Amino acid sequence: MSNAKSLRRTKIRHTIRRKISGTSQKPRLAIFRSNTDIYAQLIDDSTGVTIAASSSKDKDIKAQSGNKSEKSKLVGAAIARKAGELKVTEVVFDRGGYLYHGRVKAVAEGAREGGLQF
């Protein structure tokens, strides 16, 4: 990744983080996208604790066949399932400086289908 590209994403990320933060009732759904995998975390920013996490490296998701976008949708469904077990229904979506497109959008759609509201 070029330096200009990573700087741009970092600036966007900081702008987003200035505007939003998660609480224990309404945690932040943070997304990190690498070239091969995607990670999602529910974060309570008031205490600085990760409540739940899911990624495309999880055994049940890794075993599934399909492209990266399809696996991203499964990650969204998995994080929604974990949130449901913790009785969390509403989250604040943090796209992490990535465009709301492709794999990031797939995670959001999977989470919405799983019952999360944002």
N, C-alpha and C positions, 0 to 999 in steps of 0.2 A: 504494500500500500504506500502510495506516495505521501510525503510529509504534508503537503497542502491538503490532501484528502482527509488525513487523520486530524489535522488541526481544525478543519471545517466541522467534522463530526463532534469534536471536543467542545467547540464553541456552541453548537446547537444543543449538545447534551447539558451544558451548564445553564443555558437559557431555559431549557425545559425544567431542570431541577430547581431553578429559582422560583418558578411558578407553582410547582406541585410538591407535595410531600404526603406520606402515608401515615395513618394512625392505626391503632389496634382494631378499631371498628371498620375502617376503610383503608386497608394497606395499599402500598404502591406495587403494581405489577410491572417489574423491571425486566426488560428484554436485553439479552446480549447475543449477538449473531457473529459466529466465526465463519470461516470459509466452509467448514465441514459440518458444524453442529450449531444448535440454537439452545439457549438457556433461558428459563423464566424463573423469577423469584418473587415471592410476596414479602414485602419489607415493611416493617413498622418503624418509621423514621423517628418517632418520638423517643423510642428506646434504642434504636439502631440495631434491631434484631431481624434476621431473616426468619419468617414464620414458616414458609414452605418453599420448596424448590422442585423444579422438574427440568429435564433436559432430554435432548435426542440421544444421549448416551445411556439413559435408563434402559435396563435389560428388556422390559416389555416393549418399549418403543423401538429399540435397536433391532429386535427380532422381526419387526414388521417390514414388509417389502414396500417399496414406493420411493418417489423422489423426495428431495429435501423439503419441498413445500407441504407434501402430504404428511411427512413426519412432524413438521412444525405444527400442523393442525392437531395432531395427536398430543403434542407437548401442551398446547393450549387446553385441550380436554383434560389432560392429566392434572394440570395446575388447578383447574376449576373443580375437579373431583376432590383434590386435597383441601382446597378452600372450603368446600361444602362440609367436609369432615370437621373443620375448625369453626363451622357456623358463620363463615364470611360470605356475604352475597354481593357486596359492592366493593369495587377496587378503583384506584386511580391508575390509568394506563400510562406507562413511561416507555416510549419507543426507543430511548437511549441514543438519540441523535440519528437514527436510521429513518429512511423514508417509510411512510405507512404504505407499504407496497410489498408484494411477494411474500417472503417467509414471515415478516413481521405482521403483516395483515392476516396471514394464515393462523398464527398463534392467537391473535385477537378474536378471529372468527371461531376458532376451536373453544376458546374460553367462554365466549358468549353462548355457544351451543351447549356448553357444559353448565350454564346457569349463572355465570358471573355477569354483573351489570356494571358498565362504565361508559 
